[in-house]
Amino acid sequence: METIRTLKTRHRLIMYALATGVSTDEVCASYDITPQHLSQLRRSPLWQREEKALLSEIKDQHKRRLLRLADTAIDTIEESMKHGYVARISEAGYEKPVLNPPSTRSGVAQDVLDRLGLGVRGGSEGDRSIVINLYQPGWANEDGEGRVIEVESEVNPKE
């Protein structure tokens, strides 16, 4: 097996395409390489180090995007816990009341308390984290199998 000594721009483009969800077949067709050659590239220690760094960078970008959505998500949770809200339909120029059934409100409230470790299903007093499940596709794993990974974020309750 030939070992890669340096990654060319073409290699990095292939790696980025794979890391962002382009299928192996599509990459091979786009870059005019065989699946066997791509497999050989991906087994290279240099490729694996660079791919690991790229995937870590992409994961960090996703975490930052999720953090930016936190305020909107909290506002949405608050709306879900209210009896109802008014939906403004600007195109038609009218407002429509929307009611949240009690089961929705109590389910949202229980989920919030659980994630903070305060609910019936919650963890211990010191357990203050939020876990987000993300799908990691097969191309992002050495074994080629897709899986769900947990991204955990600590919650700092107000003292």
C-alpha positions in Angstrom: 0.0 0.0 0.0 1.3 3.4 -1.0 1.4 5.9 1.9 0.4 9.5 1.5 3.2 11.9 2.5 1.4 15.1 1.9 -2.3 16.0 1.3 -2.9 17.9 -1.9 -5.7 20.4 -2.3 -7.6 17.7 -4.2 -7.3 15.3 -1.2 -8.6 18.0 1.1 -11.6 18.7 -1.2 -12.4 15.0 -1.3 -12.1 14.8 2.5 -14.3 17.8 3.0 -16.9 16.4 0.6 -17.0 13.2 2.6 -17.1 15.0 5.9 -20.1 17.1 4.8 -22.2 14.1 3.7 -21.4 13.5 0.1 -21.6 9.8 -0.6 -18.5 7.7 -1.5 -20.0 7.0 -4.9 -20.6 10.6 -5.6 -17.1 11.6 -4.5 -15.5 8.9 -6.7 -17.6 10.1 -9.7 -16.9 13.8 -9.1 -13.1 13.3 -8.6 -12.7 10.5 -11.2 -11.2 8.0 -8.7 -12.1 4.4 -8.0 -13.6 3.3 -4.7 -10.5 1.2 -4.1 -8.3 4.3 -4.5 -10.5 6.3 -2.1 -10.3 3.5 0.4 -6.6 3.4 0.2 -6.4 7.2 0.8 -8.7 6.9 3.8 -6.5 4.2 5.4 -3.5 6.4 5.3 -2.3 7.6 8.8 -1.9 11.2 7.5 -5.5 11.2 6.0 -6.9 9.7 9.3 -5.2 12.5 11.4 -6.4 15.2 9.1 -9.9 13.8 8.8 -10.1 13.5 12.6 -9.1 17.2 12.9 -11.6 18.2 10.2 -14.5 16.2 11.8 -13.6 17.8 15.2 -13.7 21.3 13.6 -17.1 20.5 12.0 -18.4 19.2 15.3 -17.3 22.4 17.1 -19.0 24.5 14.4 -22.2 22.6 15.0 -21.9 23.1 18.8 -21.5 26.8 18.2 -24.5 26.9 16.0 -26.6 25.0 18.6 -25.5 27.5 21.3 -26.6 30.4 19.1 -30.0 28.7 18.9 -30.3 28.3 22.7 -32.2 31.6 23.3 -34.7 30.8 20.5 -35.1 27.3 21.8 -35.8 28.5 25.4 -38.3 31.0 24.0 -40.1 28.2 22.1 -40.1 26.1 25.3 -41.7 29.0 27.2 -44.3 29.4 24.5 -45.1 25.6 24.7 -45.6 25.8 28.4 -48.2 28.6 28.2 -51.9 27.9 27.8 -51.8 29.4 24.3 -50.4 32.1 22.2 -51.4 34.3 19.3 -50.1 33.5 15.9 -49.7 36.5 13.8 -50.4 35.8 10.1 -49.0 38.8 8.4 -49.9 37.9 4.8 -53.6 37.7 5.7 -53.5 40.5 8.2 -55.1 38.7 11.1 -54.2 37.0 14.3 -55.2 33.5 15.3 -55.2 32.1 18.9 -53.4 28.8 19.2 -54.1 26.6 22.3 -51.5 24.3 23.8 -53.2 21.2 25.3 -52.3 20.4 29.0 -50.5 17.2 27.9 -48.1 19.3 25.8 -47.5 21.8 28.6 -46.9 19.2 31.3 -44.7 17.2 28.9 -42.5 20.2 28.1 -42.3 21.2 31.8 -41.3 17.7 32.8 -38.7 17.5 30.1 -37.2 20.8 31.2 -37.1 19.7 34.9 -35.6 16.3 33.9 -32.8 17.9 31.9 -32.0 20.2 34.8 -31.9 17.2 37.2 -34.9 18.4 39.1 -37.6 16.2 37.7 -38.8 12.7 38.7 -36.7 11.1 36.0 -33.8 13.5 36.6 -30.3 12.9 37.9 -28.7 13.7 41.2 -28.4 17.3 42.6 -25.0 17.7 41.1 -26.0 16.5 37.7 -26.6 19.7 35.7 -26.0 19.0 32.0 -28.0 18.9 28.8 -27.3 16.1 26.4 -28.1 16.5 22.7 -28.1 13.4 20.5 -26.6 13.9 17.0 -26.4 11.4 14.2 -22.8 10.6 13.1 -23.0 9.1 9.6 -21.0 6.0 8.6 -18.5 7.9 6.6 -17.4 9.7 9.8 -16.4 6.5 11.5 -13.6 4.1 10.8 -15.9 1.1 10.9 -18.3 2.7 8.4 -21.3 2.4 10.7 -23.6 5.3 11.5 -24.4 5.9 15.1 -25.9 8.4 17.5 -23.4 10.4 19.6 -24.2 12.4 22.6 -23.0 16.0 22.9 -23.1 17.1 26.6 -23.2 20.7 27.8 -22.9 21.7 31.4 -25.7 23.9 32.8 -24.7 26.5 35.3 -27.8 27.1 37.5 -28.2 30.6 39.1 -27.1 30.5 42.7 
